[in-house]
Amino acid sequence: MNSAEVLNIAVQALWLAAKLCAPILVTALVIGFAVSLLQSITQIQEPTLAFVPKAAGVAIALVVAGHWMITEIVGFTHTLFDKIPLLLGG
């Protein structure tokens, strides 16, 4: 196992983490922007008004994208397990 293989696995893991975080972060970003715009227009500065819609949106995003996320992480794990003999030099 050389450093190039370790670096390749690390890059794949980081890319997978970015893909898995994207639906949740984009949902929170869009909802946060919309609530912030609404608060600035109406001048209502209630902290729970910003938190509750984001929490609900993130929960919905997890329900919608959860199966895909689990499929991706299980596929990545199976790929790593399949690479173990090759990485050990067998």
PDB file of N, CA, C and O in Angstrom:
ATOM      1  N   MET A   1       0.851  -1.174   0.000  1.00  0.00           N
ATOM      2  CA  MET A   1       0.000   0.000   0.000  1.00  0.00           C
ATOM      3  C   MET A   1       0.894   1.232   0.000  1.00  0.00           C
ATOM      4  O   MET A   1       1.632   1.479   0.953  1.00  0.00           O
ATOM      5  N   ASN A   2       0.819   1.986  -1.060  1.00  0.00           N
ATOM      6  CA  ASN A   2       1.651   3.180  -1.140  1.00  0.00           C
ATOM      7  C   ASN A   2       0.821   4.431  -0.867  1.00  0.00           C
ATOM      8  O   ASN A   2      -0.390   4.365  -0.656  1.00  0.00           O
ATOM      9  N   SER A   3       1.491   5.543  -0.878  1.00  0.00           N
ATOM     10  CA  SER A   3       0.811   6.796  -0.518  1.00  0.00           C
ATOM     11  C   SER A   3      -0.222   7.222  -1.569  1.00  0.00           C
ATOM     12  O   SER A   3      -1.192   7.904  -1.236  1.00  0.00           O
ATOM     13  N   ALA A   4      -0.028   6.835  -2.806  1.00  0.00           N
ATOM     14  CA  ALA A   4      -0.990   7.198  -3.850  1.00  0.00           C
ATOM     15  C   ALA A   4      -2.333   6.516  -3.611  1.00  0.00           C
ATOM     16  O   ALA A   4      -3.385   7.123  -3.817  1.00  0.00           O
ATOM     17  N   GLU A   5      -2.301   5.264  -3.181  1.00  0.00           N
ATOM     18  CA  GLU A   5      -3.548   4.549  -2.901  1.00  0.00           C
ATOM     19  C   GLU A   5      -4.267   5.152  -1.699  1.00  0.00           C
ATOM     20  O   GLU A   5      -5.490   5.290  -1.703  1.00  0.00           O
ATOM     21  N   VAL A   6      -3.505   5.507  -0.678  1.00  0.00           N
ATOM     22  CA  VAL A   6      -4.092   6.139   0.504  1.00  0.00           C
ATOM     23  C   VAL A   6      -4.701   7.479   0.126  1.00  0.00           C
ATOM     24  O   VAL A   6      -5.801   7.811   0.569  1.00  0.00           O
ATOM     25  N   LEU A   7      -4.002   8.240  -0.681  1.00  0.00           N
ATOM     26  CA  LEU A   7      -4.502   9.535  -1.128  1.00  0.00           C
ATOM     27  C   LEU A   7      -5.759   9.375  -1.982  1.00  0.00           C
ATOM     28  O   LEU A   7      -6.688  10.176  -1.874  1.00  0.00           O
ATOM     29  N   ASN A   8      -5.792   8.357  -2.821  1.00  0.00           N
ATOM     30  CA  ASN A   8      -6.966   8.103  -3.651  1.00  0.00           C
ATOM     31  C   ASN A   8      -8.182   7.763  -2.782  1.00  0.00           C
ATOM     32  O   ASN A   8      -9.278   8.262  -3.037  1.00  0.00           O
ATOM     33  N   ILE A   9      -8.000   6.928  -1.772  1.00  0.00           N
ATOM     34  CA  ILE A   9      -9.100   6.578  -0.864  1.00  0.00           C
ATOM     35  C   ILE A   9      -9.570   7.812  -0.093  1.00  0.00           C
ATOM     36  O   ILE A   9     -10.771   8.005   0.095  1.00  0.00           O
ATOM     37  N   ALA A  10      -8.630   8.646   0.352  1.00  0.00           N
ATOM     38  CA  ALA A  10      -8.994   9.858   1.083  1.00  0.00           C
ATOM     39  C   ALA A  10      -9.783  10.824   0.204  1.00  0.00           C
ATOM     40  O   ALA A  10     -10.749  11.433   0.666  1.00  0.00           O
ATOM     41  N   VAL A  11      -9.385  10.968  -1.045  1.00  0.00           N
ATOM     42  CA  VAL A  11     -10.097  11.856  -1.976  1.00  0.00           C
ATOM     43  C   VAL A  11     -11.501  11.319  -2.234  1.00  0.00           C
ATOM     44  O   VAL A  11     -12.465  12.085  -2.267  1.00  0.00           O
ATOM     45  N   GLN A  12     -11.618  10.009  -2.416  1.00  0.00           N
ATOM     46  CA  GLN A  12     -12.939   9.411  -2.617  1.00  0.00           C
ATOM     47  C   GLN A  12     -13.827   9.611  -1.393  1.00  0.00           C
ATOM     48  O   GLN A  12     -15.019   9.886  -1.532  1.00  0.00           O
ATOM     49  N   ALA A  13     -13.260   9.476  -0.203  1.00  0.00           N
ATOM     50  CA  ALA A  13     -14.039   9.664   1.026  1.00  0.00           C
ATOM     51  C   ALA A  13     -14.496  11.109   1.172  1.00  0.00           C
ATOM     52  O   ALA A  13     -15.634  11.359   1.570  1.00  0.00           O
ATOM     53  N   LEU A  14     -13.627  12.058   0.856  1.00  0.00           N
ATOM     54  CA  LEU A  14     -14.007  13.468   0.936  1.00  0.00           C
ATOM     55  C   LEU A  14     -15.074  13.816  -0.102  1.00  0.00           C
ATOM     56  O   LEU A  14     -15.999  14.577   0.180  1.00  0.00           O
ATOM     57  N   TRP A  15     -14.938  13.261  -1.288  1.00  0.00           N
ATOM     58  CA  TRP A  15     -15.933  13.509  -2.333  1.00  0.00           C
ATOM     59  C   TRP A  15     -17.284  12.926  -1.925  1.00  0.00           C
ATOM     60  O   TRP A  15     -18.325  13.544  -2.150  1.00  0.00           O
ATOM     61  N   LEU A  16     -17.265  11.738  -1.328  1.00  0.00           N
ATOM     62  CA  LEU A  16     -18.506  11.128  -0.861  1.00  0.00           C
ATOM     63  C   LEU A  16     -19.140  11.955   0.256  1.00  0.00           C
ATOM     64  O   LEU A  16     -20.356  12.144   0.282  1.00  0.00           O
ATOM     65  N   ALA A  17     -18.317  12.441   1.172  1.00  0.00           N
ATOM     66  CA  ALA A  17     -18.841  13.285   2.252  1.00  0.00           C
ATOM     67  C   ALA A  17     -19.478  14.554   1.696  1.00  0.00           C
ATOM     68  O   ALA A  17     -20.519  14.992   2.185  1.00  0.00           O
ATOM     69  N   ALA A  18     -18.868  15.137   0.693  1.00  0.00           N
ATOM     70  CA  ALA A  18     -19.434  16.343   0.074  1.00  0.00           C
ATOM     71  C   ALA A  18     -20.757  16.032  -0.613  1.00  0.00           C
ATOM     72  O   ALA A  18     -21.705  16.812  -0.518  1.00  0.00           O
ATOM     73  N   LYS A  19     -20.827  14.884  -1.314  1.00  0.00           N
ATOM     74  CA  LYS A  19     -22.081  14.511  -1.976  1.00  0.00           C
ATOM     75  C   LYS A  19     -23.183  14.240  -0.968  1.00  0.00           C
ATOM     76  O   LYS A  19     -24.339  14.591  -1.206  1.00  0.00           O
ATOM     77  N   LEU A  20     -22.839  13.617   0.159  1.00  0.00           N
ATOM     78  CA  LEU A  20     -23.850  13.284   1.153  1.00  0.00           C
ATOM     79  C   LEU A  20     -24.337  14.517   1.907  1.00  0.00           C
ATOM     80  O   LEU A  20     -25.493  14.566   2.327  1.00  0.00           O
ATOM     81  N   CYS A  21     -23.483  15.498   2.080  1.00  0.00           N
ATOM     82  CA  CYS A  21     -23.875  16.718   2.793  1.00  0.00           C
ATOM     83  C   CYS A  21     -24.649  17.690   1.918  1.00  0.00           C
ATOM     84  O   CYS A  21     -25.386  18.529   2.436  1.00  0.00           O
ATOM     85  N   ALA A  22     -24.500  17.595   0.624  1.00  0.00           N
ATOM     86  CA  ALA A  22     -25.079  18.583  -0.285  1.00  0.00           C
ATOM     87  C   ALA A  22     -26.595  18.749  -0.163  1.00  0.00           C
ATOM     88  O   ALA A  22     -27.053  19.888  -0.075  1.00  0.00           O
ATOM     89  N   PRO A  23     -27.396  17.687  -0.151  1.00  0.00           N
ATOM     90  CA  PRO A  23     -28.848  17.916  -0.073  1.00  0.00           C
ATOM     91  C   PRO A  23     -29.268  18.638   1.209  1.00  0.00           C
ATOM     92  O   PRO A  23     -30.143  19.504   1.183  1.00  0.00           O
ATOM     93  N   ILE A  24     -28.647  18.282   2.312  1.00  0.00           N
ATOM     94  CA  ILE A  24     -29.004  18.896   3.591  1.00  0.00           C
ATOM     95  C   ILE A  24     -28.555  20.351   3.631  1.00  0.00           C
ATOM     96  O   ILE A  24     -29.311  21.230   4.047  1.00  0.00           O
ATOM     97  N   LEU A  25     -27.331  20.601   3.200  1.00  0.00           N
ATOM     98  CA  LEU A  25     -26.811  21.972   3.250  1.00  0.00           C
ATOM     99  C   LEU A  25     -27.528  22.897   2.275  1.00  0.00           C
ATOM    100  O   LEU A  25     -27.795  24.053   2.604  1.00  0.00           O
ATOM    101  N   VAL A  26     -27.838  22.409   1.094  1.00  0.00           N
ATOM    102  CA  VAL A  26     -28.545  23.245   0.119  1.00  0.00           C
ATOM    103  C   VAL A  26     -29.955  23.556   0.617  1.00  0.00           C
ATOM    104  O   VAL A  26     -30.442  24.675   0.460  1.00  0.00           O
ATOM    105  N   THR A  27     -30.605  22.562   1.215  1.00  0.00           N
ATOM    106  CA  THR A  27     -31.943  22.794   1.772  1.00  0.00           C
ATOM    107  C   THR A  27     -31.899  23.850   2.867  1.00  0.00           C
ATOM    108  O   THR A  27     -32.705  24.780   2.873  1.00  0.00           O
ATOM    109  N   ALA A  28     -30.957  23.706   3.793  1.00  0.00           N
ATOM    110  CA  ALA A  28     -30.836  24.682   4.879  1.00  0.00           C
ATOM    111  C   ALA A  28     -30.480  26.065   4.340  1.00  0.00           C
ATOM    112  O   ALA A  28     -30.961  27.073   4.858  1.00  0.00           O
ATOM    113  N   LEU A  29     -29.647  26.121   3.310  1.00  0.00           N
ATOM    114  CA  LEU A  29     -29.263  27.402   2.722  1.00  0.00           C
ATOM    115  C   LEU A  29     -30.456  28.096   2.069  1.00  0.00           C
ATOM    116  O   LEU A  29     -30.667  29.291   2.277  1.00  0.00           O
ATOM    117  N   VAL A  30     -31.221  27.370   1.295  1.00  0.00           N
ATOM    118  CA  VAL A  30     -32.358  27.963   0.597  1.00  0.00           C
ATOM    119  C   VAL A  30     -33.429  28.415   1.583  1.00  0.00           C
ATOM    120  O   VAL A  30     -33.969  29.514   1.460  1.00  0.00           O
ATOM    121  N   ILE A  31     -33.733  27.566   2.558  1.00  0.00           N
ATOM    122  CA  ILE A  31     -34.751  27.937   3.546  1.00  0.00           C
ATOM    123  C   ILE A  31     -34.267  29.101   4.401  1.00  0.00           C
ATOM    124  O   ILE A  31     -35.035  30.016   4.698  1.00  0.00           O
ATOM    125  N   GLY A  32     -33.007  29.072   4.794  1.00  0.00           N
ATOM    126  CA  GLY A  32     -32.454  30.175   5.584  1.00  0.00           C
ATOM    127  C   GLY A  32     -32.491  31.489   4.834  1.00  0.00           C
ATOM    128  O   GLY A  32     -32.802  32.530   5.413  1.00  0.00           O
ATOM    129  N   PHE A  33     -32.175  31.450   3.544  1.00  0.00           N
ATOM    130  CA  PHE A  33     -32.217  32.671   2.740  1.00  0.00           C
ATOM    131  C   PHE A  33     -33.642  33.190   2.614  1.00  0.00           C
ATOM    132  O   PHE A  33     -33.883  34.391   2.735  1.00  0.00           O
ATOM    133  N   ALA A  34     -34.590  32.281   2.371  1.00  0.00           N
ATOM    134  CA  ALA A  34     -35.988  32.699   2.224  1.00  0.00           C
ATOM    135  C   ALA A  34     -36.533  33.291   3.521  1.00  0.00           C
ATOM    136  O   ALA A  34     -37.219  34.313   3.496  1.00  0.00           O
ATOM    137  N   VAL A  35     -36.232  32.657   4.653  1.00  0.00           N
ATOM    138  CA  VAL A  35     -36.712  33.166   5.942  1.00  0.00           C
ATOM    139  C   VAL A  35     -36.027  34.489   6.260  1.00  0.00           C
ATOM    140  O   VAL A  35     -36.667  35.400   6.785  1.00  0.00           O
ATOM    141  N   SER A  36     -34.756  34.610   5.956  1.00  0.00           N
ATOM    142  CA  SER A  36     -34.035  35.856   6.195  1.00  0.00           C
ATOM    143  C   SER A  36     -34.614  36.993   5.351  1.00  0.00           C
ATOM    144  O   SER A  36     -34.758  38.120   5.825  1.00  0.00           O
ATOM    145  N   LEU A  37     -34.938  36.687   4.117  1.00  0.00           N
ATOM    146  CA  LEU A  37     -35.554  37.692   3.246  1.00  0.00           C
ATOM    147  C   LEU A  37     -36.919  38.100   3.791  1.00  0.00           C
ATOM    148  O   LEU A  37     -37.255  39.284   3.816  1.00  0.00           O
ATOM    149  N   LEU A  38     -37.695  37.125   4.223  1.00  0.00           N
ATOM    150  CA  LEU A  38     -39.001  37.411   4.811  1.00  0.00           C
ATOM    151  C   LEU A  38     -38.863  38.255   6.079  1.00  0.00           C
ATOM    152  O   LEU A  38     -39.635  39.189   6.296  1.00  0.00           O
ATOM    153  N   GLN A  39     -37.871  37.921   6.916  1.00  0.00           N
ATOM    154  CA  GLN A  39     -37.667  38.688   8.143  1.00  0.00           C
ATOM    155  C   GLN A  39     -37.226  40.118   7.844  1.00  0.00           C
ATOM    156  O   GLN A  39     -37.636  41.056   8.528  1.00  0.00           O
ATOM    157  N   SER A  40     -36.399  40.279   6.831  1.00  0.00           N
ATOM    158  CA  SER A  40     -35.957  41.638   6.520  1.00  0.00           C
ATOM    159  C   SER A  40     -37.082  42.479   5.901  1.00  0.00           C
ATOM    160  O   SER A  40     -37.128  43.694   6.092  1.00  0.00           O
ATOM    161  N   ILE A  41     -37.974  41.837   5.170  1.00  0.00           N
ATOM    162  CA  ILE A  41     -39.090  42.568   4.579  1.00  0.00           C
ATOM    163  C   ILE A  41     -40.101  42.965   5.648  1.00  0.00           C
ATOM    164  O   ILE A  41     -40.587  44.096   5.658  1.00  0.00           O
ATOM    165  N   THR A  42     -40.419  42.036   6.546  1.00  0.00           N
ATOM    166  CA  THR A  42     -41.441  42.303   7.552  1.00  0.00           C
ATOM    167  C   THR A  42     -40.882  42.872   8.851  1.00  0.00           C
ATOM    168  O   THR A  42     -41.647  43.300   9.716  1.00  0.00           O
ATOM    169  N   GLN A  43     -39.588  42.883   8.997  1.00  0.00           N
ATOM    170  CA  GLN A  43     -38.895  43.367  10.194  1.00  0.00           C
ATOM    171  C   GLN A  43     -39.294  42.594  11.456  1.00  0.00           C
ATOM    172  O   GLN A  43     -39.329  43.151  12.554  1.00  0.00           O
ATOM    173  N   ILE A  44     -39.588  41.323  11.281  1.00  0.00           N
ATOM    174  CA  ILE A  44     -39.839  40.433  12.420  1.00  0.00           C
ATOM    175  C   ILE A  44     -38.532  39.714  12.715  1.00  0.00           C
ATOM    176  O   ILE A  44     -38.048  38.951  11.878  1.00  0.00           O
ATOM    177  N   GLN A  45     -37.962  39.938  13.870  1.00  0.00           N
ATOM    178  CA  GLN A  45     -36.671  39.349  14.210  1.00  0.00           C
ATOM    179  C   GLN A  45     -36.833  38.287  15.295  1.00  0.00           C
ATOM    180  O   GLN A  45     -36.259  38.405  16.377  1.00  0.00           O
ATOM    181  N   GLU A  46     -37.595  37.281  15.008  1.00  0.00           N
ATOM    182  CA  GLU A  46     -37.837  36.197  15.947  1.00  0.00           C
ATOM    183  C   GLU A  46     -36.867  35.046  15.625  1.00  0.00           C
ATOM    184  O   GLU A  46     -36.882  34.529  14.508  1.00  0.00           O
ATOM    185  N   PRO A  47     -36.029  34.642  16.585  1.00  0.00           N
ATOM    186  CA  PRO A  47     -35.044  33.577  16.294  1.00  0.00           C
ATOM    187  C   PRO A  47     -35.677  32.231  15.952  1.00  0.00           C
ATOM    188  O   PRO A  47     -35.137  31.486  15.134  1.00  0.00           O
ATOM    189  N   THR A  48     -36.808  31.912  16.564  1.00  0.00           N
ATOM    190  CA  THR A  48     -37.432  30.628  16.258  1.00  0.00           C
ATOM    191  C   THR A  48     -38.016  30.599  14.852  1.00  0.00           C
ATOM    192  O   THR A  48     -38.182  29.527  14.269  1.00  0.00           O
ATOM    193  N   LEU A  49     -38.323  31.750  14.316  1.00  0.00           N
ATOM    194  CA  LEU A  49     -38.830  31.818  12.950  1.00  0.00           C
ATOM    195  C   LEU A  49     -37.771  31.351  11.958  1.00  0.00           C
ATOM    196  O   LEU A  49     -38.109  30.846  10.887  1.00  0.00           O
ATOM    197  N   ALA A  50     -36.509  31.511  12.296  1.00  0.00           N
ATOM    198  CA  ALA A  50     -35.434  31.052  11.418  1.00  0.00           C
ATOM    199  C   ALA A  50     -35.109  29.580  11.658  1.00  0.00           C
ATOM    200  O   ALA A  50     -34.709  28.881  10.728  1.00  0.00           O
ATOM    201  N   PHE A  51     -35.273  29.102  12.881  1.00  0.00           N
ATOM    202  CA  PHE A  51     -34.840  27.752  13.220  1.00  0.00           C
ATOM    203  C   PHE A  51     -35.845  26.679  12.813  1.00  0.00           C
ATOM    204  O   PHE A  51     -35.467  25.666  12.225  1.00  0.00           O
ATOM    205  N   VAL A  52     -37.108  26.892  13.120  1.00  0.00           N
ATOM    206  CA  VAL A  52     -38.122  25.860  12.911  1.00  0.00           C
ATOM    207  C   VAL A  52     -38.268  25.474  11.436  1.00  0.00           C
ATOM    208  O   VAL A  52     -38.293  24.278  11.142  1.00  0.00           O
ATOM    209  N   PRO A  53     -38.364  26.412  10.499  1.00  0.00           N
ATOM    210  CA  PRO A  53     -38.461  25.986   9.090  1.00  0.00           C
ATOM    211  C   PRO A  53     -37.207  25.251   8.602  1.00  0.00           C
ATOM    212  O   PRO A  53     -37.303  24.316   7.808  1.00  0.00           O
ATOM    213  N   LYS A  54     -36.035  25.677   9.080  1.00  0.00           N
ATOM    214  CA  LYS A  54     -34.812  24.977   8.682  1.00  0.00           C
ATOM    215  C   LYS A  54     -34.809  23.552   9.200  1.00  0.00           C
ATOM    216  O   LYS A  54     -34.449  22.626   8.473  1.00  0.00           O
ATOM    217  N   ALA A  55     -35.211  23.366  10.457  1.00  0.00           N
ATOM    218  CA  ALA A  55     -35.242  22.022  11.037  1.00  0.00           C
ATOM    219  C   ALA A  55     -36.237  21.137  10.288  1.00  0.00           C
ATOM    220  O   ALA A  55     -35.948  19.971  10.017  1.00  0.00           O
ATOM    221  N   ALA A  56     -37.388  21.676   9.961  1.00  0.00           N
ATOM    222  CA  ALA A  56     -38.379  20.899   9.216  1.00  0.00           C
ATOM    223  C   ALA A  56     -37.885  20.581   7.801  1.00  0.00           C
ATOM    224  O   ALA A  56     -38.075  19.468   7.311  1.00  0.00           O
ATOM    225  N   GLY A  57     -37.262  21.543   7.159  1.00  0.00           N
ATOM    226  CA  GLY A  57     -36.749  21.327   5.806  1.00  0.00           C
ATOM    227  C   GLY A  57     -35.638  20.298   5.767  1.00  0.00           C
ATOM    228  O   GLY A  57     -35.582  19.468   4.860  1.00  0.00           O
ATOM    229  N   VAL A  58     -34.755  20.352   6.748  1.00  0.00           N
ATOM    230  CA  VAL A  58     -33.666  19.379   6.808  1.00  0.00           C
ATOM    231  C   VAL A  58     -34.221  17.985   7.087  1.00  0.00           C
ATOM    232  O   VAL A  58     -33.733  17.002   6.529  1.00  0.00           O
ATOM    233  N   ALA A  59     -35.231  17.893   7.940  1.00  0.00           N
ATOM    234  CA  ALA A  59     -35.846  16.594   8.206  1.00  0.00           C
ATOM    235  C   ALA A  59     -36.485  16.029   6.938  1.00  0.00           C
ATOM    236  O   ALA A  59     -36.359  14.837   6.658  1.00  0.00           O
ATOM    237  N   ILE A  60     -37.162  16.868   6.182  1.00  0.00           N
ATOM    238  CA  ILE A  60     -37.766  16.421   4.922  1.00  0.00           C
ATOM    239  C   ILE A  60     -36.687  16.020   3.928  1.00  0.00           C
ATOM    240  O   ILE A  60     -36.842  15.025   3.219  1.00  0.00           O
ATOM    241  N   ALA A  61     -35.600  16.775   3.863  1.00  0.00           N
ATOM    242  CA  ALA A  61     -34.498  16.429   2.962  1.00  0.00           C
ATOM    243  C   ALA A  61     -33.881  15.087   3.337  1.00  0.00           C
ATOM    244  O   ALA A  61     -33.509  14.310   2.458  1.00  0.00           O
ATOM    245  N   LEU A  62     -33.770  14.810   4.634  1.00  0.00           N
ATOM    246  CA  LEU A  62     -33.243  13.522   5.069  1.00  0.00           C
ATOM    247  C   LEU A  62     -34.180  12.379   4.694  1.00  0.00           C
ATOM    248  O   LEU A  62     -33.725  11.306   4.298  1.00  0.00           O
ATOM    249  N   VAL A  63     -35.477  12.602   4.816  1.00  0.00           N
ATOM    250  CA  VAL A  63     -36.436  11.565   4.437  1.00  0.00           C
ATOM    251  C   VAL A  63     -36.377  11.309   2.933  1.00  0.00           C
ATOM    252  O   VAL A  63     -36.403  10.160   2.492  1.00  0.00           O
ATOM    253  N   VAL A  64     -36.299  12.370   2.158  1.00  0.00           N
ATOM    254  CA  VAL A  64     -36.301  12.232   0.702  1.00  0.00           C
ATOM    255  C   VAL A  64     -34.991  11.627   0.198  1.00  0.00           C
ATOM    256  O   VAL A  64     -35.009  10.723  -0.637  1.00  0.00           O
ATOM    257  N   ALA A  65     -33.861  12.116   0.699  1.00  0.00           N
ATOM    258  CA  ALA A  65     -32.553  11.687   0.184  1.00  0.00           C
ATOM    259  C   ALA A  65     -31.897  10.593   1.029  1.00  0.00           C
ATOM    260  O   ALA A  65     -30.795  10.150   0.708  1.00  0.00           O
ATOM    261  N   GLY A  66     -32.549  10.157   2.088  1.00  0.00           N
ATOM    262  CA  GLY A  66     -31.925   9.196   2.997  1.00  0.00           C
ATOM    263  C   GLY A  66     -31.576   7.873   2.346  1.00  0.00           C
ATOM    264  O   GLY A  66     -30.496   7.333   2.586  1.00  0.00           O
ATOM    265  N   HIS A  67     -32.472   7.340   1.527  1.00  0.00           N
ATOM    266  CA  HIS A  67     -32.202   6.060   0.878  1.00  0.00           C
ATOM    267  C   HIS A  67     -30.996   6.161  -0.051  1.00  0.00           C
ATOM    268  O   HIS A  67     -30.146   5.270  -0.068  1.00  0.00           O
ATOM    269  N   TRP A  68     -30.922   7.230  -0.812  1.00  0.00           N
ATOM    270  CA  TRP A  68     -29.788   7.442  -1.700  1.00  0.00           C
ATOM    271  C   TRP A  68     -28.491   7.584  -0.901  1.00  0.00           C
ATOM    272  O   TRP A  68     -27.454   7.056  -1.299  1.00  0.00           O
ATOM    273  N   MET A  69     -28.551   8.295   0.221  1.00  0.00           N
ATOM    274  CA  MET A  69     -27.358   8.506   1.036  1.00  0.00           C
ATOM    275  C   MET A  69     -26.845   7.184   1.600  1.00  0.00           C
ATOM    276  O   MET A  69     -25.643   6.922   1.578  1.00  0.00           O
ATOM    277  N   ILE A  70     -27.751   6.358   2.101  1.00  0.00           N
ATOM    278  CA  ILE A  70     -27.343   5.067   2.645  1.00  0.00           C
ATOM    279  C   ILE A  70     -26.793   4.164   1.538  1.00  0.00           C
ATOM    280  O   ILE A  70     -25.816   3.446   1.751  1.00  0.00           O
ATOM    281  N   THR A  71     -27.415   4.199   0.368  1.00  0.00           N
ATOM    282  CA  THR A  71     -26.927   3.407  -0.757  1.00  0.00           C
ATOM    283  C   THR A  71     -25.508   3.816  -1.138  1.00  0.00           C
ATOM    284  O   THR A  71     -24.659   2.965  -1.403  1.00  0.00           O
ATOM    285  N   GLU A  72     -25.260   5.119  -1.163  1.00  0.00           N
ATOM    286  CA  GLU A  72     -23.917   5.611  -1.509  1.00  0.00           C
ATOM    287  C   GLU A  72     -22.867   5.166  -0.490  1.00  0.00           C
ATOM    288  O   GLU A  72     -21.793   4.702  -0.872  1.00  0.00           O
ATOM    289  N   ILE A  73     -23.165   5.301   0.789  1.00  0.00           N
ATOM    290  CA  ILE A  73     -22.177   4.963   1.816  1.00  0.00           C
ATOM    291  C   ILE A  73     -21.950   3.463   1.889  1.00  0.00           C
ATOM    292  O   ILE A  73     -20.829   3.021   2.137  1.00  0.00           O
ATOM    293  N   VAL A  74     -23.004   2.667   1.674  1.00  0.00           N
ATOM    294  CA  VAL A  74     -22.837   1.210   1.668  1.00  0.00           C
ATOM    295  C   VAL A  74     -22.015   0.786   0.449  1.00  0.00           C
ATOM    296  O   VAL A  74     -21.159  -0.092   0.557  1.00  0.00           O
ATOM    297  N   GLY A  75     -22.266   1.394  -0.691  1.00  0.00           N
ATOM    298  CA  GLY A  75     -21.471   1.094  -1.889  1.00  0.00           C
ATOM    299  C   GLY A  75     -20.006   1.433  -1.702  1.00  0.00           C
ATOM    300  O   GLY A  75     -19.128   0.674  -2.113  1.00  0.00           O
ATOM    301  N   PHE A  76     -19.740   2.573  -1.080  1.00  0.00           N
ATOM    302  CA  PHE A  76     -18.357   2.972  -0.816  1.00  0.00           C
ATOM    303  C   PHE A  76     -17.687   1.988   0.141  1.00  0.00           C
ATOM    304  O   PHE A  76     -16.529   1.617  -0.049  1.00  0.00           O
ATOM    305  N   THR A  77     -18.421   1.571   1.165  1.00  0.00           N
ATOM    306  CA  THR A  77     -17.869   0.625   2.130  1.00  0.00           C
ATOM    307  C   THR A  77     -17.589  -0.724   1.478  1.00  0.00           C
ATOM    308  O   THR A  77     -16.553  -1.334   1.743  1.00  0.00           O
ATOM    309  N   HIS A  78     -18.495  -1.196   0.631  1.00  0.00           N
ATOM    310  CA  HIS A  78     -18.259  -2.458  -0.080  1.00  0.00           C
ATOM    311  C   HIS A  78     -17.041  -2.350  -0.988  1.00  0.00           C
ATOM    312  O   HIS A  78     -16.255  -3.292  -1.095  1.00  0.00           O
ATOM    313  N   THR A  79     -16.888  -1.211  -1.636  1.00  0.00           N
ATOM    314  CA  THR A  79     -15.718  -1.011  -2.494  1.00  0.00           C
ATOM    315  C   THR A  79     -14.434  -1.060  -1.679  1.00  0.00           C
ATOM    316  O   THR A  79     -13.448  -1.660  -2.107  1.00  0.00           O
ATOM    317  N   LEU A  80     -14.442  -0.434  -0.510  1.00  0.00           N
ATOM    318  CA  LEU A  80     -13.250  -0.470   0.338  1.00  0.00           C
ATOM    319  C   LEU A  80     -12.954  -1.880   0.817  1.00  0.00           C
ATOM    320  O   LEU A  80     -11.797  -2.299   0.833  1.00  0.00           O
ATOM    321  N   PHE A  81     -13.995  -2.620   1.212  1.00  0.00           N
ATOM    322  CA  PHE A  81     -13.784  -3.995   1.651  1.00  0.00           C
ATOM    323  C   PHE A  81     -13.263  -4.872   0.517  1.00  0.00           C
ATOM    324  O   PHE A  81     -12.444  -5.763   0.745  1.00  0.00           O
ATOM    325  N   ASP A  82     -13.733  -4.624  -0.697  1.00  0.00           N
ATOM    326  CA  ASP A  82     -13.244  -5.391  -1.842  1.00  0.00           C
ATOM    327  C   ASP A  82     -11.787  -5.073  -2.160  1.00  0.00           C
ATOM    328  O   ASP A  82     -11.079  -5.921  -2.703  1.00  0.00           O
ATOM    329  N   LYS A  83     -11.328  -3.866  -1.831  1.00  0.00           N
ATOM    330  CA  LYS A  83      -9.956  -3.455  -2.113  1.00  0.00           C
ATOM    331  C   LYS A  83      -8.951  -3.945  -1.067  1.00  0.00           C
ATOM    332  O   LYS A  83      -7.744  -3.843  -1.291  1.00  0.00           O
ATOM    333  N   ILE A  84      -9.415  -4.469   0.062  1.00  0.00           N
ATOM    334  CA  ILE A  84      -8.492  -4.857   1.129  1.00  0.00           C
ATOM    335  C   ILE A  84      -7.427  -5.848   0.656  1.00  0.00           C
ATOM    336  O   ILE A  84      -6.248  -5.623   0.931  1.00  0.00           O
ATOM    337  N   PRO A  85      -7.779  -6.928  -0.037  1.00  0.00           N
ATOM    338  CA  PRO A  85      -6.707  -7.835  -0.481  1.00  0.00           C
ATOM    339  C   PRO A  85      -5.699  -7.174  -1.422  1.00  0.00           C
ATOM    340  O   PRO A  85      -4.502  -7.453  -1.349  1.00  0.00           O
ATOM    341  N   LEU A  86      -6.183  -6.299  -2.305  1.00  0.00           N
ATOM    342  CA  LEU A  86      -5.275  -5.613  -3.226  1.00  0.00           C
ATOM    343  C   LEU A  86      -4.371  -4.636  -2.497  1.00  0.00           C
ATOM    344  O   LEU A  86      -3.201  -4.486  -2.846  1.00  0.00           O
ATOM    345  N   LEU A  87      -4.917  -3.968  -1.476  1.00  0.00           N
ATOM    346  CA  LEU A  87      -4.120  -2.992  -0.735  1.00  0.00           C
ATOM    347  C   LEU A  87      -3.076  -3.664   0.150  1.00  0.00           C
ATOM    348  O   LEU A  87      -2.030  -3.080   0.434  1.00  0.00           O
ATOM    349  N   LEU A  88      -3.357  -4.882   0.581  1.00  0.00           N
ATOM    350  CA  LEU A  88      -2.405  -5.607   1.411  1.00  0.00           C
ATOM    351  C   LEU A  88      -1.351  -6.321   0.578  1.00  0.00           C
ATOM    352  O   LEU A  88      -0.406  -6.892   1.122  1.00  0.00           O
ATOM    353  N   GLY A  89      -1.511  -6.290  -0.734  1.00  0.00           N
ATOM    354  CA  GLY A  89      -0.505  -6.872  -1.609  1.00  0.00           C
ATOM    355  C   GLY A  89      -0.762  -8.326  -1.933  1.00  0.00           C
ATOM    356  O   GLY A  89       0.152  -9.046  -2.333  1.00  0.00           O
ATOM    357  N   GLY A  90      -2.004  -8.766  -1.764  1.00  0.00           N
ATOM    358  CA  GLY A  90      -2.320 -10.175  -1.974  1.00  0.00           C
ATOM    359  C   GLY A  90      -2.764 -10.516  -3.349  1.00  0.00           C
ATOM    360  O   GLY A  90      -3.055 -11.678  -3.633  1.00  0.00           O
TER     361      GLY A  90
END
